[in-house]
Amino acid sequence: MGILALSSILTALILCFLMAQFVRLQIRRKRFPPGPTPLPYIGNFWQLKFFRLSRELLTEEAKTYGNIFTLWFGTVPAVILVGFQAVKDGLTTRPEDMVGRPQTPYFKALANNKGIFLTTAKTWKNQRRVSLMILRTLGLGKRSFEYQVQEEACNLVEAFRNTKGKPMNPSYAITLAVANVICSVVFGHRFSNDDKTFHGLLEAMECLFTFFGCFMHHFYELFPWLLNHIPGRHQKALSSRDFVHSFIRREIKKHLDSDVPDEPQDFIDFYLAQIDRTKSQPSPPYDEKNMVHCIFDLFLGGTETSSTTLHWALLYMVLYPDVQAKVQKEIDTVLAPGQMIYYEDRKNLPYTNAVIHEIQRFSNIVAVGVPKCCVRDTTIREFFIEKGTIIFPILASALYDSSEWERPLNFNPSHFLDKDGNFTCRDAFIPFSLGHRTCVGDHLARTELFLFFSSLLQAFTFHLAEGSKDITVEAVWGGTLQPHYFEICATPR
């Protein structure tokens, strides 16, 4: 048999095999909600647009396939929920069915089912429960906890004041202030803004966030066995993970080496006490590895999101100076110049509160969000969903849902005001998600956003630096949607 004939036979066999796999896949996909046609092994990635999942793209796909549809990431199906009602139905109808987290190759590399954010089953339940208990014991939601946020708000105001009205990019100063709130809670102390190791921590966290959702992240999920042996952006992300872990372990060691306080003072103190109380159990649920990852998750979820939202807030204030002036007028009416602002004051500052909520809605900093996983067979509306199916509730699509907001594509604080000018919050405002896996630090984030934003607007008037041009509200893609670089001037009031 000639080489040409052998080649033809092999080609025919390969084509027959691929055709059989294609037919098998089409039969399998009938068990899931409708969606664009996948191909064997590569799923919907044969259409390059699916390498970057944006709210706009998924909303457009929903017009064809409905608000609940399926995309295939390689051989793995994922059910996409678009729009407030679909997200709400998916996360709250049977919330106990949606508490899992898929253990993808990258999630395993980051957490290996340790901590809170990327864990599932008993690990998630135990770590979330103890973390919430510790935060509440430390005073989350109480005035004592609020003082730590106020201290950092004052430090941020001072950092802006030191610029003496000269052009600056506010991003780093904001990130330092927000991160120091977490540091005070977790480590029991803040870091100097000049601390190079602290700067390294923030840079590592930024690297992890910018990697999530990029092309190389998707490639890693498909071929981890290959990428683990070659250099690239994924290796830098994993190196950043190691840096953050080392930073946290050094802080834990400082606590272990020092005298144990009569009363626990911070998250590490309380967690160490929890380890000590449960160490005699056959399989103790609390250990240093889980503590490291819980702290990692508090930084991951508590620093980037709040600082990015505040970064957008200042951009919107210079782009909408009439809104800025109205916020300042309300603050001046309610509070004396320089008076300390408390979270409770939001009840007397309805317009300011509405602006902060509209900033969260309009910036929609989480484009797609972290996927969930069904822990048992369930249903979403008329669709049967198998145990283990990945679910993507697109929170940003709820924040931009035209059936829930009058002008979703416009920055409009009136979305959160009634006809009498009183603050009102709509059900579709879900930046912290819904169901049993809502953000652990949502109350801290709300407190930070209100106190930081109000303190800055009370102290300064912001405007674009002279010569600024091509300012856009289009986002830079990453784990969170960041504004493009811009410079502003903070003029003391």
MITOR-430106 format. One record per residue (C-alpha): x, y, z; residue in one letter. Coordinates in nm, 2 decimals. Layout:
# residues N
+--------+--------+--------+-----+
|      u |      v |      w | res |
+--------+--------+--------+-----+
|      X |      Y |      Z |   A |
...
+--------+--------+--------+-----+
***
This chain:
# residues 493
+--------+--------+--------+-----+
|      u |      v |      w | res |
+--------+--------+--------+-----+
|   0.00 |   0.00 |   0.00 |   M |
|   0.14 |   0.33 |  -0.10 |   G |
|   0.21 |   0.63 |   0.13 |   I |
|  -0.06 |   0.83 |  -0.05 |   L |
|  -0.32 |   0.56 |   0.01 |   A |
|  -0.22 |   0.52 |   0.37 |   L |
|  -0.25 |   0.89 |   0.42 |   S |
|  -0.60 |   0.89 |   0.27 |   S |
|  -0.71 |   0.61 |   0.50 |   I |
|  -0.58 |   0.79 |   0.81 |   L |
|  -0.74 |   1.12 |   0.70 |   T |
|  -1.07 |   0.93 |   0.65 |   A |
|  -1.04 |   0.77 |   0.99 |   L |
|  -0.97 |   1.10 |   1.16 |   I |
|  -1.27 |   1.26 |   0.98 |   L |
|  -1.49 |   0.97 |   1.08 |   C |
|  -1.37 |   1.00 |   1.44 |   F |
|  -1.43 |   1.38 |   1.45 |   L |
|  -1.77 |   1.33 |   1.29 |   M |
|  -1.87 |   1.07 |   1.55 |   A |
|  -1.75 |   1.31 |   1.83 |   Q |
|  -1.95 |   1.59 |   1.67 |   F |
|  -2.27 |   1.38 |   1.66 |   V |
|  -2.21 |   1.27 |   2.02 |   R |
|  -2.17 |   1.63 |   2.13 |   L |
|  -2.49 |   1.74 |   1.96 |   Q |
|  -2.68 |   1.46 |   2.14 |   I |
|  -2.52 |   1.56 |   2.47 |   R |
|  -2.59 |   1.93 |   2.43 |   R |
|  -2.97 |   1.86 |   2.41 |   K |
|  -2.96 |   1.80 |   2.79 |   R |
|  -2.87 |   2.17 |   2.84 |   F |
|  -3.03 |   2.50 |   2.76 |   P |
|  -2.98 |   2.61 |   2.39 |   P |
|  -2.68 |   2.80 |   2.27 |   G |
|  -2.44 |   2.84 |   1.99 |   P |
|  -2.31 |   2.52 |   1.83 |   T |
|  -2.00 |   2.38 |   1.99 |   P |
|  -1.73 |   2.17 |   1.82 |   L |
|  -1.56 |   1.86 |   1.97 |   P |
|  -1.28 |   1.94 |   2.22 |   Y |
|  -1.28 |   2.32 |   2.15 |   I |
|  -1.64 |   2.39 |   2.23 |   G |
|  -1.74 |   2.74 |   2.13 |   N |
|  -1.38 |   2.86 |   2.12 |   F |
|  -1.39 |   2.81 |   1.74 |   W |
|  -1.56 |   3.15 |   1.75 |   Q |
|  -1.28 |   3.37 |   1.88 |   L |
|  -1.52 |   3.62 |   2.03 |   K |
|  -1.59 |   3.38 |   2.32 |   F |
|  -1.23 |   3.41 |   2.45 |   F |
|  -1.35 |   3.74 |   2.61 |   R |
|  -1.69 |   3.72 |   2.77 |   L |
|  -1.83 |   4.07 |   2.82 |   S |
|  -2.17 |   4.18 |   2.93 |   R |
|  -2.24 |   4.33 |   2.58 |   E |
|  -2.15 |   4.00 |   2.40 |   L |
|  -2.35 |   3.78 |   2.63 |   L |
|  -2.65 |   4.02 |   2.63 |   T |
|  -2.64 |   4.00 |   2.25 |   E |
|  -2.63 |   3.62 |   2.25 |   E |
|  -2.93 |   3.62 |   2.49 |   A |
|  -3.13 |   3.79 |   2.21 |   K |
|  -3.08 |   3.48 |   2.00 |   T |
|  -3.09 |   3.20 |   2.25 |   Y |
|  -3.28 |   3.34 |   2.55 |   G |
|  -3.17 |   3.47 |   2.89 |   N |
|  -3.06 |   3.12 |   2.99 |   I |
|  -2.83 |   2.96 |   2.74 |   F |
|  -2.52 |   2.73 |   2.72 |   T |
|  -2.17 |   2.80 |   2.61 |   L |
|  -1.91 |   2.52 |   2.59 |   W |
|  -1.56 |   2.59 |   2.72 |   F |
|  -1.37 |   2.31 |   2.55 |   G |
|  -1.56 |   2.00 |   2.66 |   T |
|  -1.72 |   2.17 |   2.96 |   V |
|  -2.07 |   2.32 |   2.93 |   P |
|  -2.15 |   2.64 |   3.13 |   A |
|  -2.50 |   2.78 |   3.17 |   V |
|  -2.51 |   3.16 |   3.13 |   I |
|  -2.78 |   3.37 |   3.31 |   L |
|  -2.84 |   3.71 |   3.16 |   V |
|  -3.07 |   3.98 |   3.30 |   G |
|  -3.19 |   4.04 |   3.65 |   F |
|  -3.48 |   3.79 |   3.65 |   Q |
|  -3.27 |   3.51 |   3.51 |   A |
|  -2.99 |   3.58 |   3.76 |   V |
|  -3.24 |   3.61 |   4.04 |   K |
|  -3.42 |   3.28 |   3.94 |   D |
|  -3.09 |   3.10 |   3.91 |   G |
|  -2.94 |   3.21 |   4.25 |   L |
|  -3.25 |   3.24 |   4.48 |   T |
|  -3.51 |   2.99 |   4.37 |   T |
|  -3.30 |   2.70 |   4.51 |   R |
|  -3.00 |   2.88 |   4.66 |   P |
|  -2.87 |   2.57 |   4.84 |   E |
|  -2.82 |   2.40 |   4.50 |   D |
|  -2.59 |   2.68 |   4.37 |   M |
|  -2.33 |   2.70 |   4.64 |   V |
|  -2.06 |   2.51 |   4.47 |   G |
|  -1.75 |   2.65 |   4.30 |   R |
|  -1.60 |   2.46 |   4.00 |   P |
|  -1.25 |   2.33 |   4.07 |   Q |
|  -1.09 |   2.44 |   3.74 |   T |
|  -0.72 |   2.40 |   3.68 |   P |
|  -0.65 |   2.76 |   3.76 |   Y |
|  -0.87 |   2.77 |   4.07 |   F |
|  -0.69 |   2.46 |   4.19 |   K |
|  -0.36 |   2.62 |   4.13 |   A |
|  -0.46 |   2.93 |   4.32 |   L |
|  -0.64 |   2.77 |   4.62 |   A |
|  -0.66 |   2.39 |   4.60 |   N |
|  -1.00 |   2.41 |   4.77 |   N |
|  -0.87 |   2.61 |   5.07 |   K |
|  -1.01 |   2.93 |   5.21 |   G |
|  -1.35 |   3.09 |   5.11 |   I |
|  -1.36 |   3.23 |   4.76 |   F |
|  -1.26 |   2.94 |   4.54 |   L |
|  -1.37 |   2.65 |   4.76 |   T |
|  -1.67 |   2.43 |   4.77 |   T |
|  -1.86 |   2.18 |   4.99 |   A |
|  -1.77 |   2.16 |   5.36 |   K |
|  -1.45 |   2.36 |   5.32 |   T |
|  -1.65 |   2.66 |   5.20 |   W |
|  -1.91 |   2.62 |   5.47 |   K |
|  -1.65 |   2.60 |   5.75 |   N |
|  -1.42 |   2.87 |   5.63 |   Q |
|  -1.70 |   3.12 |   5.55 |   R |
|  -1.87 |   3.05 |   5.88 |   R |
|  -1.56 |   3.11 |   6.09 |   V |
|  -1.46 |   3.41 |   5.89 |   S |
|  -1.80 |   3.58 |   5.93 |   L |
|  -1.79 |   3.50 |   6.30 |   M |
|  -1.45 |   3.66 |   6.34 |   I |
|  -1.54 |   3.97 |   6.14 |   L |
|  -1.86 |   4.02 |   6.35 |   R |
|  -1.67 |   3.96 |   6.67 |   T |
|  -1.42 |   4.23 |   6.56 |   L |
|  -1.71 |   4.46 |   6.52 |   G |
|  -1.81 |   4.45 |   6.15 |   L |
|  -2.12 |   4.67 |   6.13 |   G |
|  -2.05 |   4.85 |   6.45 |   K |
|  -1.90 |   5.19 |   6.53 |   R |
|  -1.58 |   5.04 |   6.66 |   S |
|  -1.51 |   4.88 |   6.32 |   F |
|  -1.60 |   5.20 |   6.15 |   E |
|  -1.32 |   5.39 |   6.32 |   Y |
|  -1.06 |   5.19 |   6.13 |   Q |
|  -1.22 |   5.30 |   5.80 |   V |
|  -1.24 |   5.66 |   5.92 |   Q |
|  -0.87 |   5.66 |   6.00 |   E |
|  -0.78 |   5.55 |   5.65 |   E |
|  -1.02 |   5.80 |   5.50 |   A |
|  -0.84 |   6.07 |   5.70 |   C |
|  -0.50 |   5.94 |   5.58 |   N |
|  -0.63 |   5.94 |   5.22 |   L |
|  -0.75 |   6.30 |   5.25 |   V |
|  -0.41 |   6.40 |   5.38 |   E |
|  -0.23 |   6.22 |   5.09 |   A |
|  -0.45 |   6.41 |   4.85 |   F |
|  -0.38 |   6.74 |   5.03 |   R |
|  -0.01 |   6.68 |   5.00 |   N |
|  -0.04 |   6.70 |   4.63 |   T |
|  -0.11 |   7.07 |   4.67 |   K |
|  -0.35 |   7.07 |   4.38 |   G |
|  -0.10 |   6.93 |   4.13 |   K |
|  -0.20 |   6.67 |   3.87 |   P |
|  -0.20 |   6.31 |   4.00 |   M |
|  -0.34 |   5.98 |   3.92 |   N |
|  -0.55 |   5.88 |   4.23 |   P |
|  -0.54 |   5.50 |   4.18 |   S |
|  -0.24 |   5.41 |   4.40 |   Y |
|  -0.33 |   5.63 |   4.69 |   A |
|  -0.68 |   5.49 |   4.70 |   I |
|  -0.55 |   5.13 |   4.68 |   T |
|  -0.31 |   5.19 |   4.97 |   L |
|  -0.59 |   5.33 |   5.19 |   A |
|  -0.84 |   5.05 |   5.11 |   V |
|  -0.57 |   4.78 |   5.16 |   A |
|  -0.47 |   4.92 |   5.49 |   N |
|  -0.83 |   4.88 |   5.62 |   V |
|  -0.79 |   4.50 |   5.55 |   I |
|  -0.45 |   4.50 |   5.71 |   C |
|  -0.58 |   4.66 |   6.03 |   S |
|  -0.85 |   4.40 |   6.05 |   V |
|  -0.64 |   4.10 |   5.96 |   V |
|  -0.29 |   4.18 |   6.09 |   F |
|  -0.38 |   4.43 |   6.37 |   G |
|  -0.18 |   4.71 |   6.22 |   H |
|  -0.15 |   4.92 |   5.91 |   R |
|   0.16 |   4.96 |   5.68 |   F |
|   0.34 |   5.28 |   5.59 |   S |
|   0.27 |   5.41 |   5.24 |   N |
|   0.65 |   5.39 |   5.19 |   D |
|   0.68 |   5.02 |   5.28 |   D |
|   0.83 |   4.85 |   4.97 |   K |
|   0.71 |   4.50 |   5.08 |   T |
|   0.36 |   4.64 |   5.12 |   F |
|   0.38 |   4.78 |   4.77 |   H |
|   0.50 |   4.44 |   4.65 |   G |
|   0.18 |   4.29 |   4.80 |   L |
|  -0.04 |   4.53 |   4.61 |   L |
|   0.14 |   4.47 |   4.29 |   E |
|   0.11 |   4.09 |   4.33 |   A |
|  -0.26 |   4.13 |   4.39 |   M |
|  -0.30 |   4.34 |   4.08 |   E |
|  -0.12 |   4.08 |   3.87 |   C |
|  -0.36 |   3.81 |   3.99 |   L |
|  -0.66 |   4.02 |   3.91 |   F |
|  -0.54 |   4.13 |   3.56 |   T |
|  -0.46 |   3.77 |   3.47 |   F |
|  -0.81 |   3.64 |   3.55 |   F |
|  -1.03 |   3.65 |   3.24 |   G |
|  -0.75 |   3.72 |   2.99 |   C |
|  -0.68 |   3.50 |   2.69 |   F |
|  -0.39 |   3.32 |   2.87 |   M |
|  -0.62 |   3.24 |   3.16 |   H |
|  -0.86 |   3.06 |   2.93 |   H |
|  -0.57 |   2.88 |   2.76 |   F |
|  -0.44 |   2.76 |   3.10 |   Y |
|  -0.78 |   2.62 |   3.19 |   E |
|  -0.78 |   2.42 |   2.86 |   L |
|  -0.41 |   2.30 |   2.87 |   F |
|  -0.27 |   2.33 |   3.22 |   P |
|  -0.04 |   2.03 |   3.16 |   W |
|   0.13 |   2.22 |   2.88 |   L |
|   0.14 |   2.57 |   3.03 |   L |
|   0.28 |   2.44 |   3.37 |   N |
|   0.61 |   2.36 |   3.18 |   H |
|   0.65 |   2.68 |   2.97 |   I |
|   0.71 |   3.04 |   3.07 |   P |
|   0.44 |   3.31 |   3.03 |   G |
|   0.20 |   3.54 |   3.20 |   R |
|   0.04 |   3.25 |   3.39 |   H |
|   0.37 |   3.18 |   3.56 |   Q |
|   0.39 |   3.54 |   3.67 |   K |
|   0.04 |   3.51 |   3.82 |   A |
|   0.13 |   3.19 |   4.01 |   L |
|   0.45 |   3.36 |   4.13 |   S |
|   0.24 |   3.65 |   4.26 |   S |
|   0.02 |   3.40 |   4.44 |   R |
|   0.34 |   3.26 |   4.62 |   D |
|   0.45 |   3.62 |   4.71 |   F |
|   0.11 |   3.70 |   4.87 |   V |
|   0.12 |   3.36 |   5.06 |   H |
|   0.47 |   3.43 |   5.19 |   S |
|   0.37 |   3.78 |   5.30 |   F |
|   0.07 |   3.64 |   5.50 |   I |
|   0.28 |   3.36 |   5.66 |   R |
|   0.53 |   3.61 |   5.78 |   R |
|   0.25 |   3.80 |   5.96 |   E |
|   0.12 |   3.48 |   6.11 |   I |
|   0.47 |   3.39 |   6.23 |   K |
|   0.49 |   3.73 |   6.40 |   K |
|   0.17 |   3.65 |   6.59 |   H |
|   0.30 |   3.31 |   6.69 |   L |
|   0.63 |   3.44 |   6.81 |   D |
|   0.48 |   3.72 |   7.02 |   S |
|   0.29 |   3.68 |   7.35 |   D |
|  -0.06 |   3.57 |   7.31 |   V |
|  -0.29 |   3.86 |   7.41 |   P |
|  -0.55 |   3.81 |   7.68 |   D |
|  -0.82 |   3.91 |   7.42 |   E |
|  -0.77 |   3.84 |   7.05 |   P |
|  -0.71 |   4.17 |   6.86 |   Q |
|  -0.73 |   4.08 |   6.49 |   D |
|  -0.84 |   3.81 |   6.24 |   F |
|  -0.52 |   3.61 |   6.29 |   I |
|  -0.55 |   3.60 |   6.67 |   D |
|  -0.91 |   3.47 |   6.64 |   F |
|  -0.83 |   3.21 |   6.38 |   Y |
|  -0.53 |   3.08 |   6.58 |   L |
|  -0.76 |   3.04 |   6.87 |   A |
|  -1.01 |   2.85 |   6.65 |   Q |
|  -0.73 |   2.62 |   6.54 |   I |
|  -0.64 |   2.56 |   6.90 |   D |
|  -1.00 |   2.48 |   7.00 |   R |
|  -1.06 |   2.23 |   6.72 |   T |
|  -0.72 |   2.06 |   6.70 |   K |
|  -0.83 |   1.75 |   6.89 |   S |
|  -1.10 |   1.67 |   6.64 |   Q |
|  -1.04 |   1.37 |   6.41 |   P |
|  -1.03 |   1.59 |   6.10 |   S |
|  -0.99 |   1.95 |   6.22 |   P |
|  -1.15 |   2.19 |   5.97 |   P |
|  -0.92 |   2.48 |   6.06 |   Y |
|  -0.55 |   2.49 |   6.00 |   D |
|  -0.28 |   2.74 |   5.89 |   E |
|  -0.32 |   2.66 |   5.52 |   K |
|  -0.69 |   2.75 |   5.53 |   N |
|  -0.61 |   3.06 |   5.74 |   M |
|  -0.36 |   3.18 |   5.48 |   V |
|  -0.62 |   3.13 |   5.20 |   H |
|  -0.90 |   3.30 |   5.40 |   C |
|  -0.67 |   3.60 |   5.45 |   I |
|  -0.57 |   3.58 |   5.08 |   F |
|  -0.94 |   3.59 |   4.99 |   D |
|  -1.01 |   3.89 |   5.21 |   L |
|  -0.74 |   4.08 |   5.03 |   F |
|  -0.85 |   3.95 |   4.69 |   L |
|  -1.21 |   4.05 |   4.74 |   G |
|  -1.17 |   4.35 |   4.97 |   G |
|  -0.90 |   4.56 |   4.81 |   T |
|  -0.93 |   4.55 |   4.44 |   E |
|  -1.31 |   4.59 |   4.42 |   T |
|  -1.35 |   4.88 |   4.66 |   S |
|  -1.04 |   5.07 |   4.53 |   S |
|  -1.14 |   5.02 |   4.16 |   T |
|  -1.50 |   5.15 |   4.24 |   T |
|  -1.35 |   5.46 |   4.41 |   L |
|  -1.12 |   5.51 |   4.12 |   H |
|  -1.42 |   5.52 |   3.89 |   W |
|  -1.60 |   5.75 |   4.13 |   A |
|  -1.34 |   6.02 |   4.09 |   L |
|  -1.34 |   5.99 |   3.72 |   L |
|  -1.72 |   6.03 |   3.71 |   Y |
|  -1.70 |   6.33 |   3.94 |   M |
|  -1.47 |   6.52 |   3.70 |   V |
|  -1.68 |   6.41 |   3.40 |   L |
|  -2.01 |   6.51 |   3.57 |   Y |
|  -1.92 |   6.83 |   3.76 |   P |
|  -2.29 |   6.91 |   3.82 |   D |
|  -2.32 |   6.58 |   4.01 |   V |
|  -2.01 |   6.66 |   4.21 |   Q |
|  -2.14 |   7.01 |   4.30 |   A |
|  -2.47 |   6.87 |   4.41 |   K |
|  -2.30 |   6.61 |   4.64 |   V |
|  -2.09 |   6.88 |   4.80 |   Q |
|  -2.39 |   7.11 |   4.85 |   K |
|  -2.58 |   6.83 |   5.03 |   E |
|  -2.28 |   6.74 |   5.25 |   I |
|  -2.23 |   7.11 |   5.34 |   D |
|  -2.59 |   7.14 |   5.43 |   T |
|  -2.59 |   6.84 |   5.66 |   V |
|  -2.24 |   6.85 |   5.81 |   L |
|  -2.02 |   7.13 |   5.94 |   A |
|  -1.69 |   7.19 |   5.76 |   P |
|  -1.44 |   6.92 |   5.86 |   G |
|  -1.69 |   6.73 |   6.07 |   Q |
|  -1.62 |   6.36 |   6.09 |   M |
|  -1.85 |   6.16 |   5.87 |   I |
|  -2.01 |   5.84 |   5.99 |   Y |
|  -2.18 |   5.56 |   5.80 |   Y |
|  -2.51 |   5.65 |   5.98 |   E |
|  -2.50 |   5.99 |   5.80 |   D |
|  -2.59 |   5.83 |   5.47 |   R |
|  -2.96 |   5.84 |   5.59 |   K |
|  -2.94 |   6.22 |   5.59 |   N |
|  -2.74 |   6.23 |   5.26 |   L |
|  -2.98 |   6.07 |   5.01 |   P |
|  -2.83 |   6.22 |   4.70 |   Y |
|  -2.48 |   6.13 |   4.80 |   T |
|  -2.59 |   5.78 |   4.88 |   N |
|  -2.77 |   5.76 |   4.54 |   A |
|  -2.45 |   5.88 |   4.36 |   V |
|  -2.24 |   5.61 |   4.53 |   I |
|  -2.49 |   5.34 |   4.43 |   H |
|  -2.50 |   5.47 |   4.08 |   E |
|  -2.12 |   5.46 |   4.06 |   I |
|  -2.13 |   5.09 |   4.16 |   Q |
|  -2.41 |   5.02 |   3.91 |   R |
|  -2.26 |   5.21 |   3.62 |   F |
|  -1.90 |   5.10 |   3.66 |   S |
|  -2.01 |   4.73 |   3.69 |   N |
|  -1.65 |   4.65 |   3.77 |   I |
|  -1.70 |   4.27 |   3.75 |   V |
|  -1.77 |   4.19 |   3.39 |   A |
|  -1.88 |   3.83 |   3.42 |   V |
|  -1.80 |   3.72 |   3.77 |   G |
|  -1.67 |   3.40 |   3.93 |   V |
|  -1.86 |   3.09 |   3.82 |   P |
|  -2.07 |   2.88 |   4.05 |   K |
|  -2.14 |   2.51 |   4.03 |   C |
|  -2.45 |   2.30 |   4.10 |   C |
|  -2.40 |   2.07 |   4.40 |   V |
|  -2.70 |   1.86 |   4.30 |   R |
|  -2.95 |   1.81 |   4.01 |   D |
|  -3.17 |   2.12 |   4.00 |   T |
|  -3.39 |   2.33 |   3.77 |   T |
|  -3.37 |   2.69 |   3.66 |   I |
|  -3.71 |   2.79 |   3.52 |   R |
|  -3.80 |   2.52 |   3.27 |   E |
|  -3.45 |   2.39 |   3.23 |   F |
|  -3.31 |   2.08 |   3.41 |   F |
|  -2.95 |   2.14 |   3.53 |   I |
|  -2.73 |   1.85 |   3.61 |   E |
|  -2.52 |   1.82 |   3.92 |   K |
|  -2.17 |   1.96 |   3.85 |   G |
|  -2.28 |   2.21 |   3.58 |   T |
|  -2.10 |   2.54 |   3.58 |   I |
|  -2.33 |   2.84 |   3.62 |   I |
|  -2.23 |   3.20 |   3.51 |   F |
|  -2.47 |   3.45 |   3.67 |   P |
|  -2.39 |   3.77 |   3.48 |   I |
|  -2.43 |   4.03 |   3.76 |   L |
|  -2.34 |   4.32 |   3.53 |   A |
|  -2.63 |   4.23 |   3.30 |   S |
|  -2.87 |   4.29 |   3.59 |   A |
|  -2.71 |   4.63 |   3.66 |   L |
|  -2.77 |   4.72 |   3.30 |   Y |
|  -3.10 |   4.55 |   3.25 |   D |
|  -3.32 |   4.79 |   3.05 |   S |
|  -3.64 |   4.64 |   3.20 |   S |
|  -3.51 |   4.74 |   3.55 |   E |
|  -3.34 |   5.08 |   3.49 |   W |
|  -3.49 |   5.38 |   3.29 |   E |
|  -3.15 |   5.48 |   3.14 |   R |
|  -2.91 |   5.19 |   3.20 |   P |
|  -2.65 |   5.32 |   2.96 |   L |
|  -2.63 |   5.67 |   3.13 |   N |
|  -2.48 |   5.78 |   3.46 |   F |
|  -2.80 |   5.87 |   3.64 |   N |
|  -2.82 |   5.90 |   4.02 |   P |
|  -3.20 |   5.93 |   3.99 |   S |
|  -3.21 |   5.56 |   3.95 |   H |
|  -3.18 |   5.55 |   4.33 |   F |
|  -3.41 |   5.84 |   4.42 |   L |
|  -3.79 |   5.84 |   4.45 |   D |
|  -4.01 |   6.13 |   4.33 |   K |
|  -3.96 |   6.31 |   4.66 |   D |
|  -3.58 |   6.28 |   4.65 |   G |
|  -3.55 |   6.00 |   4.91 |   N |
|  -3.30 |   5.73 |   4.86 |   F |
|  -3.44 |   5.40 |   4.74 |   T |
|  -3.25 |   5.08 |   4.64 |   C |
|  -3.39 |   4.85 |   4.37 |   R |
|  -3.39 |   4.48 |   4.38 |   D |
|  -3.18 |   4.47 |   4.06 |   A |
|  -2.89 |   4.64 |   4.24 |   F |
|  -2.69 |   4.32 |   4.30 |   I |
|  -2.31 |   4.41 |   4.28 |   P |
|  -2.25 |   4.17 |   4.58 |   F |
|  -2.44 |   3.89 |   4.42 |   S |
|  -2.74 |   3.69 |   4.55 |   L |
|  -2.81 |   3.37 |   4.73 |   G |
|  -2.59 |   3.18 |   4.98 |   H |
|  -2.25 |   3.29 |   4.82 |   R |
|  -2.30 |   3.67 |   4.85 |   T |
|  -1.98 |   3.86 |   4.92 |   C |
|  -1.85 |   3.81 |   5.28 |   V |
|  -1.73 |   4.17 |   5.30 |   G |
|  -2.02 |   4.35 |   5.15 |   D |
|  -2.09 |   4.55 |   5.46 |   H |
|  -1.73 |   4.66 |   5.49 |   L |
|  -1.73 |   4.75 |   5.12 |   A |
|  -2.04 |   4.97 |   5.16 |   R |
|  -1.89 |   5.14 |   5.46 |   T |
|  -1.56 |   5.20 |   5.28 |   E |
|  -1.73 |   5.34 |   4.97 |   L |
|  -1.95 |   5.58 |   5.16 |   F |
|  -1.68 |   5.71 |   5.41 |   L |
|  -1.40 |   5.74 |   5.15 |   F |
|  -1.61 |   5.91 |   4.89 |   F |
|  -1.79 |   6.15 |   5.12 |   S |
|  -1.47 |   6.25 |   5.30 |   S |
|  -1.30 |   6.32 |   4.97 |   L |
|  -1.59 |   6.53 |   4.83 |   L |
|  -1.62 |   6.71 |   5.16 |   Q |
|  -1.25 |   6.81 |   5.15 |   A |
|  -1.18 |   6.87 |   4.78 |   F |
|  -1.32 |   6.97 |   4.44 |   T |
|  -1.19 |   6.75 |   4.16 |   F |
|  -1.12 |   6.85 |   3.80 |   H |
|  -0.92 |   6.70 |   3.52 |   L |
|  -0.56 |   6.80 |   3.50 |   A |
|  -0.48 |   7.07 |   3.24 |   E |
|  -0.41 |   6.92 |   2.90 |   G |
|  -0.61 |   6.60 |   2.97 |   S |
|  -0.77 |   6.47 |   2.65 |   K |
|  -0.93 |   6.16 |   2.52 |   D |
|  -1.08 |   6.07 |   2.86 |   I |
|  -1.30 |   5.77 |   2.82 |   T |
|  -1.54 |   5.57 |   3.03 |   V |
|  -1.44 |   5.25 |   2.84 |   E |
|  -1.28 |   5.00 |   3.07 |   A |
|  -0.95 |   4.83 |   3.07 |   V |
|  -1.02 |   4.45 |   3.06 |   W |
|  -0.91 |   4.23 |   3.36 |   G |
|  -1.04 |   4.05 |   3.66 |   G |
|  -1.21 |   4.39 |   3.74 |   T |
|  -1.29 |   4.65 |   3.48 |   L |
|  -1.04 |   4.94 |   3.54 |   Q |
|  -1.06 |   5.30 |   3.41 |   P |
|  -0.79 |   5.40 |   3.17 |   H |
|  -0.51 |   5.61 |   3.31 |   Y |
|  -0.61 |   5.97 |   3.39 |   F |
|  -0.49 |   6.26 |   3.60 |   E |
|  -0.69 |   6.49 |   3.82 |   I |
|  -0.63 |   6.79 |   4.05 |   C |
|  -0.77 |   6.80 |   4.40 |   A |
|  -0.84 |   7.15 |   4.50 |   T |
|  -0.90 |   7.20 |   4.88 |   P |
|  -1.24 |   7.35 |   4.96 |   R |
+--------+--------+--------+-----+
***
